[in-house]
Amino acid sequence: APDLSMRTSTEAAVTVKATPTDLSGDAWRFEIVFDTHSRALTDDLQKGARLVADGGKTHSPLAWRGDPPGGHHRKGVLEFKAIAPLPASIELQITREGEAQPRSFKWSLK
């Protein structure tokens, strides 16, 4: 079975945790948690997140169901249209304002 455990990225005093919670059905869901003590979290995940399948094809999120921008702690579910056929691996990228490179979270599916 694939290892779909939580992946963590800490940079610029902001920790981002991503966990695939449902990769079945018509929509794939990822639990996202932001945590910081330095500044308000104003990320727009509808614009800043993308799912990259092997081969490089990118997919934009369908929805963000979670805390609105602001505050030092945010949590929610990022939803994408299911990718078919099932890719061998996926990479969730979250681009954050002021950071040179997107945060990258990778999972092997096969």
Stockholm file with secondary structure:
# STOCKHOLM 1.0

chainA/1-110         APDLSMRTSTEAAVTVKATPTDLSGDAWRFEIVFDTHSRALTDDLQKGARLVADGGKTHSPLAWRGDPPGGHHRKGVLEFKAIAPLPASIELQITREGEAQPRSFKWSLK
#=GR chainA/1-110 SS CCCCCCEEEEETTEEEEEEEEECSSSEEEEEEEEEESSSCCCCCHHHHEEEEETTSCEECCSEEEECCSCSSEEEEEEEEECCSSCCSEEEEEECCTTCSSCEEEEEECC
#=GC SS_cons         CCCCCCEEEEETTEEEEEEEEECSSSEEEEEEEEEESSSCCCCCHHHHEEEEETTSCEECCSEEEECCSCSSEEEEEEEEECCSSCCSEEEEEECCTTCSSCEEEEEECC
//
